[in-house]
Amino acid sequence: MKINAGASTASCLSRLPWIAASLLLASASQAQQTVEMNLKLGPIADYGASPWYTEDIQISSSQLKLALDNGADFIWATSDECTTPACNAHAKVDTSQAGFQWLDKTPTTRSFGPWGDMTTWTGSVQFGAPAGSLPSLAFFASVDYQGSQFQYLAWDGGIGLPARSDRTTVPSAFFPKALMQAGYISEAVFSQVTNPGAKSGNFILGGVNEAYISANTVTTLTPKPAPGTDDVWGTELDSLAVGDMVIDPLSGAIFFLDTGSSRFKGDSKYVLPILSTLMKYKDSSGNAIFEEILQDGEWVGLAYVSGSPGDYENLPGIAIRLGTDCGNVAGSAAVVTLSPVQYSYQVEVGDRAGQWVVAFRILEQIGGLLVGSTFLDLFYVSYEYNIDDQENYSQGNMLLYAKSPDFGPGPAGYECESSSGAFGPQAGN
């Protein structure tokens, strides 16, 4: 974890006994105060969660792998009360450590979709923060996992960063507000950039690190909350096309950016036309490239029959048009093109390990199209909160940047388009 602060480096170091001094970055001339954490890449499973996590947040004396998850509305972690095989694959919060207390042992079941369900109690303990410890924060401690898939989850817990503070599942703490109130960050912003090739990345709480972005490549994604899911960071999707085929139901749909997810997922009315269009493609001998992935007898996704995306030269790109003021030109939108390898991934653990799959999956009741690391790994993205007079936090703009080439390749295409046509292209490939 690093801290960029206007405060004295020496005073911060004196209060960081649990973190290496080499990870501290301070700037006395910089007014913005941010906390920067290292991200690591775990193995990817075919259940929809991001493989990215940080080890730079401690739950008192317990060191865990934690997701920084803006698709979740609570803080949670595996506890030592959980002893199933799925739990034993993870590091656990030591509930006997000094300062830990149980607030409520009423069992609550929380669904993690394809991963299964987990049962939690509510605990409280101090969390490690850049200048010391935060006051004790309430969180949900997992005491049971119902689903063997949990053993393949790359993280041991998660820090929720929902789009609205009033959607936080009480009594779980709202982490950005806790950091603001403690004075550790000066702005209600967080941002992320990753480099899958190096299996590393950075998560910045409190601002944007301009060293990680390519200049003049920003696109503004204005908020568009979905009824019933306004705790998830959403914007409007102008259009999505598979090759020359525009997927009409997605024009004007809500597009969610979820740092806790991996692949694209959405309701069948949005995703089924994408799968159906791709299914029509054949290899040079006329054989099927894809096979159906079924769940409870229903078609939910596509897997490659054999080989990888690079084996099939005729596969289409997928073009996504979204946002405004692309390249700081008023009214222009961004057009992002994904190559077949960028909208696919190879499963590393769990079901279908070793097989390539298409990174689009049907999941009902999303209310739009949601995506995580499949898309976010190609960009630097920041997320801004608005704060009202009652200190309630709500979603502001998201900003999409071409990331610095130091963080690996960007999308196959990223250009700006206005009513007079396309211009660019932007940096990143």
Buried (B, 14 or more C-beta within 10 A) or exposed (E): BBBBBEBEBEEBBEEBEEBEEEBBBBBEEBEBBBBBBBBBBBEBBBBBBBBBBBBBBBBBBBBBBBBBBBBBBBBBBBBBBBEBEBBEBBBBBBBEBEEBEEBBEEEEEBEBBBBBBBBBBBBBBBBBBBBBBBEBBBBBBBBBBBBBBBBBBBBBBBBBBBBBBBBBBEBBBBBBBBBBEBEBBBBBBBBBBBBBEEEBBBBBBBBBBEEBBBEEBBBBBBBBBBEEBBBBBBBBBBBBBBBEBBBEBBBEBBBBBBBBBBBBBBBBEBBBBBBBBBBEBEBEEEEBBBBEBEEEEEBBBBBBEEEEBEBBEEBBBBBBBBBBBBBEBEEBBBBBBBBBBBBBBBBBBBEBBEBBBBBBBBBEEBBBBBBBBBBBBBBBBBBBBEBEEEEBBBBBBBBBBBBBEEBBBBBBBBBBBBEEEEBBBBBBB
